[in-house]
Amino acid sequence: MERTTLRRRALAAGTATVAVGALALAGLTGVASADPAATAAPPVSADSLSPGMLAALERDLGLDADDARSRIANEYRAAAVAAGLEKSLGASFAGARVSGAKATLTVATTDASEAARITDAGARAEVVGHSLDRLEGVKKTLDRAALNKAPKNVPVWYVDVEANRVVVNAAGTAAGQAFLKAAGVDSGLVTVARSAEQPRALADIRGGDAYYMNGSGRCSVGFSVTRGTQNGFATAGHCGRVGTTTNGVNQQAQGSFQGSTFPGRDMAWVATNANWTPRPLVNGYGRGDVTVAGSTASVVGASVCRSGSTTGWHCGTIQQLNTSVTYPEGTISGVTRTSVCAEPGDSGGSYISGSQAQGVTSGGSGNCSSGGTTYFQPINPLLQTYGLTLVTSGGGTPTDPPTTPPTDPPGGTWAAGTAYAAGATVTYGGATYRCLQAHTAQPGWNPADVPALWQRV
């Protein structure tokens, strides 16, 4: 699970691809930053995606190498289009998802008059009854109720953008209804679904790779981070509390937890000593390391891969964003639900789509023999909470936070912050350019420097 090559033919057509991977071993892994520009859609092209990631996508999603390359490229474009439409649709936006082997993007709206705007941007339009804001409001009410008292026999709840409803997974209908009643939410917007899930945090007390807490329990490194001049890594909050000391994969002193939140959220970061150097890499478990270029969040339906110190590389798809899940220790919210399997000891490990960091492993149910459901803490809120910067590969791609403010030559109609649809034309530096991929412009993504997005005419 990491990266692989994108055809030059696709690149010539403006296709963007990148590397995917997950973490493991020496407490060092990939990165992006809390800078908002780092979360914008990446107009990135790569010469290759790792053979290890391609093999995992074939094993877990049934994709051959060409299909995997094409799907990742389409998912990048979908993230760019979805971000632009969410901004332009405003209160009528009702969610986005990709589906099918080609990762076809569907964007929902409550306003039928906005369907043309969606299709013009290259997505399939769907008119629904409830906005994403309204459904998220219902979910927030459930979250507040769970913080006061964790619901019994109700392991998971989330907004299902495809069904346009809030879904509450419960051991039985009565348990689900009791949770709704205690929270005081409108049951007309909620579906209670029976579920046998018994999610739990994935830390364990077995020897192995990754890092060890207080010389006993084991978890997995997420992504390399910095805070000012201090190096460290992001991981799961349930792996340790502030002050918990860590040893690395080599059993040598490594660092200590500086921030930790669990339950409520499942996020933490560890500051490492001078013997540990952060790298923008995810351990490939013998298949080649994956280089991390940014942290653009993928949409529902996108492929995602995970690496952990117990089970190595595994892939699946993103099922729901902003999910709430109840573990025996309490409820956490804001995690992403996936079809990727994991097992104890994988906790804290990397989730990555292409070359874009997605989050750190929280918990789940099932295993990697029979399959399962897992949840990850998204990386961008973690970075923002603790004031961290994700370590990335650099190299001048627009997804990399610039070390100095970009200097775009003056003149022309192109402007950072503007949402451009495919086919739109702008002037820049005395020349005219046509947009190849829908996106929201960022500083440094000017038409002269980003041929993946703009073609001179």
N, C-alpha and C positions, 0 to 999 in steps of 0.2 A: 504494500500500500504506500505509495509515494507518488512518483512522478513518471512520465513517459513522453515519447516524442509526438509532436503534432506535425502533421504533414505540411510541407511548405506550400502545397497547393491550397490548403485551408488557410494558412497564414496570409497568402496573397489575397484571399477573399475577405480578409479582416478578421479571421477566426482567432480567438484568444484562447490559449491553454496554459496550464501551469502544472506544477508538481503537487502531488498529494502525499501525505504520509502521516505517521503517528510517532509516538515517542518510545523511549525505553532507556536502557542502561545509564551511562555516565552522568546522569543528572543534568544533561545539557540538551536543549531543544530549541525549536524555532520560534518565530516572532513576528509581531506587528505592533502598532502603538495605539495608545488611547487617542491619538490625533484623529479627528473626524475624517480627515482626508484618507486615512488608512483604511476606513471602512467602506469607501466608495468602491464601485465595481471596477475590477482591474482590467485595463486594456493590455493584458500581458500576453506576450508570445513566448514560447519556450521551444528550444530545439528538441527537447526530449522529456518524456515522463518516465519515471523509473520502471524498469521491468518488474520489480517487486510489486509495485502498485497495480500494474496491468494484470499480473498473475492473480492478485487478490480479487480484483474486480471481476475477472473471468470466473474465479472459483465461487464467489459469493453472489454476484449479480448476473452471471451467465453472459458477460460481455466479452467479445473477442477484442483484440488490440485496437483495431480500427474503430469499432463501435465505442470503446471506452474513450478514445481520443475525441471522437466526435461529440459524445455526450458531455464530456467535461467542458469542451468549448461552448456548447449550447447552454450549459448551466451558467457559465460566466456571463454570457450575453443576457440570459434571463435575469440574473441578479441585477445587471445594470438597468435593464428595462423596468423591472419591478420597482427599483428604488426611485427612478424618475417618475413613474406613474403614481406611486404612493404620495409623492410630494404634490403632483399636479391635480390629482383627484381629490385630495383633502379629505373632508368628512365622509365622502361617498365611497372611499376605498374600503374594500371588504376582504382583502387578502390576495395572495399570489401563490401559485404552486406550479411545479413542472410535472409532467407525466409522460409515460411512453418511452420507448427506446431512444427517441430523438430528443427527449427532455423538452417537450412542447410546453410553452408558458401559457397559463391561464391567469388572467387578472379579473377579479370580481369587483362589481360596483353596485351600489343601491340605486344609482341614477341611470336609467336607460339611455338618456341623452349623451352619456359619456362613453357609450360603447364604441363609437367611431374613433374617439381619441385613443382608446385602447388598441383597436385593430390597426390604426395608423402607426402605432409604435411597434407593431410586429407581434402582438400577443393575441390570444383568443379571449374575447370578452364574454363575461358571464354576469347576468343581472340577478341579484339576490335580494333577500328581504332585510338583512341586518348588516350594518357596517361593522368593520373590525373594531372600531372604537367602542361600539355598544357591547359587543361580545366580550371584549377585553374588560369592560367595566363590570360585567357579571362575574368574570373570573377573579377580578381584584376583590370583589365582595367575598367570594369563597376563600380567597387567600387570607383575608383579614380574620374571617371566622376560624380558620385553621390555626392561625397564630395564637388565638386565645385558647383553643382546645383542638388538638389534632383529631380529625374524624376517625372513628373506629370502622375498620373494614372498608375504607375508601382509600385505595392506594394512589390514585392518579386522577387529575383533571386537567383539561386543556381546551383551547379553542381549536376546533376542527374547521379549517378554512374551506375544505371541499364540501362538507355537510352544512356549512354556515350556521353552526351551533356550538355551544359549549358542551363538551362530553365529560361526564363523570363516570369513571370506572370504579365499580364497587363489587364486593363479594356477593351482594344480593340487592334487589330493588329497594327493600326496606332500608338498608344502610344508606344507600344513595339518597333516598327521599328524606331521611332524617338529617343528613348533612345539608341538603337544600333548605329544609325548614329552619334549622339552627342558624343558617347564614341569612335567611330572609330574602332569597333571590327569586326572580321570576322563573318558575319551572317551565314556562312556555318556551324559553330560549335554551333549555338544557335537555340533553338526552342522557339518561342513566343506563349504562351498559354493564352487563355482568362481566366480571373479570376474575381470573384465578391468579393474577399477578401478586407476588409477594416480594417487592423490591427491597433490597438492603444495600447498605454501603459496601463497597467492594474491597476494603482493606482486609488483610489477614495477618497471621503470625507465622508465616512460613519463610524459610530462607530463599534467596533467589537474587534476581537482578534488581535494578532501580535503586531506591534509597530506603533506609531503615529508620524508624522513629524510636528514639530513646533506646536504641540497641535491640529492639524487639520487632514490632509490627513493620510490615513492608507495604509501600505504595509505589507509584510510578511518577516520574517527573513529567510535567506537562510541557511547558515551553520556556525557553530562556528569556529572562527579563532583566531590565536594569531599573534602578531608581536613583537618579543622579549618577554618582560614581560607584554605587553599590551594585554588585552582580547578584543574580539569584535565579529562581525559577517559580513558575506558577504551578499550582497543584490543587487538590481537593481539600476543602476545609475539614472534612471528617477525618482526614489523615493525622491531624495534629492540632494542638492549641498553641497560642502564642507562648514562646519559650521552649517548646518541644525541640529537642536537638535531633539532628539527622547525621547519619553516616551514608556515604555514597556506595555505589555498586562495588567498589573495591574495599569496603568496610573501613575506610579512613574517614576521619572527621570531616564533615562537609559544611554544616551551618545550623541555622535554627529558624523556626517559624516566627515571622515578624507580624503577620496579620492572618487571621483565620475567622471565618464565619460559617457556622453550622450548628443547628438547623437554621431555617429561614432562607439562606443561600448555602452553596457548597463551594466556597472559594477560599484560597489561601495563597500565601507566597512565602518562600524560604530565602533568606539571605545567606549566601555562601561565602566561605573564606577565600583567601587569595590563591589557594591551590586549585580552584575550580574556575575555568574560563567559559563564559557563555558562548555558545555557537548557534547559528540559525539553522539548526538541524534537528531532524527526528530520526531516531534509530530505525534502521531498516531490517534489523534481525537477519543479517547475512545477504540481503537483497540490494544493499546500497542505501546510504542515508538519503533522506528527503530534505531539500532546502526549502525553508519557509520564506515567502516573499511578502506576505501581508496578512490581513485578518478580515477580509470581506466576508460577511455572513451569507451563507447560502440560503435558498428558499426551500419551502416544503417540497418534497419529492426529489431533491437533489441527492446525488451520491455523496457518501462521506466514509472515510476510513479511520481506523483507530489502531494505535499501537500501545501495548502494555506489557509489563514485565512478566505476566503469567502466560498469556496466550498469544503474544506477538501481534501480527497484522490481521485485521479483519475489516470487511467493508459491509455497507448496507446503504440505507437511504434515510433521509430526514423525514420523520413522520409528522411531527407537530413542533411548533416553536412555543416558547413561553408556557411550558407545562408546569403544573404543580404535582408533587409526588410525596406521599407519606411513607417514611421509613420508620422502623421501630423507635428511632431516636427523636422523631418529629417530622414536621412538614418542611419541604423546601420548595421554593417557587422560582420561576424564571429559567428553568432548565429546558433543554431540547430533547425531545423523545426520538429515538432512532431504532432501526431494526438490526443494528450491529450487536453482536454478542460480546460478552465480557465475563470475567470471573474475578474472584477475590485476588487482590494484588495488582490488578489493572487500574485501580482507582488513582485518579490524578493524572493519568496518561493522556496523550495527545489525540484529539480528533481533528482531522484536516481534510479539506476538499481541494483537490488540485494542489496548489502551493499555498492555499489560504488557511491559516489557523482558524479553527472553529471553536474549540473549547477543551475542557479537561474532564475526564471521566468521573462521574459522580457515583452512580449505582445502577441497579437493574434487577432483572429476574431471568431465570434460565441459565444456560451455559453455552460454551462453544462446541459442545457435542450434539446437543439437541436443538440449539438455537435459543434466542432470547430477545429481550427488549432492554435497552439501556438508555441512560440519560446523561447528558453532559452539561456542565456549567459553561455558558458561552464566555469566550475569552475577553471580548471587548468590555463588558461590564466589570469583569475582574480587574482588568488593567485600570479602568477609570476609578474603581473603588479605592485602590491602593496607590494610585498615582504612578503606575509602572509604564515602562516602554517595552514593547515586545521586540526582541532582537530579530532583525531580518537580514536578508542576504545583500541588500543594497544593489548596486549595479545599474542604477539609474532608471529602473522601471517606475511608471507612475504610481504603483502601489506602495513604493517605499517612501516613508516620510522623509522629505528633503532635509538634509543637514543644514542647508542655508535656504532662505526664501528664494523660490524660482524667479527668474527674471524673464518675463515674457515681453518681447518687443512690442512697443506701443502701436496703436493703429488697428483699424478693422472692426468688424462687428462681433467677432468671437469674444466671449466673456466667461471667466470662471464662475461657477455657480448656476449656470444656465442649463436647463434640460434640453438636449437636442435629440430629435427623432431621426431615424435612418432616412437619408435622402435630403435632410436640411442642408442649406448652403450658408457659408459664412465667408467673410473676407478677413484676411490676417496677413500683416506684413506686405500688403500690396498685391496679394494673390487670393484667388477664390478656391474654397475647398468644399467638398461634399461629404456629409457624415455617413460613415459606413455602418456604425452600430449605435443604437440608441444608448445614451448615457447622460449623466450629469457632469459637466466639465469641472475639473479641479485645477488649482494652480499647477503649472508645469505640464498640463496635458494639452498644450496648444497644438493646432493643426500641423504646424511645420515639424514638430518633434514626435508626434504619435501617429505613424502611418497605419497602425491597426484600427484607429478610429476615423481618420480623415484621409481623403484622396484629393489631391490637387486637380483642378479642372481648368 
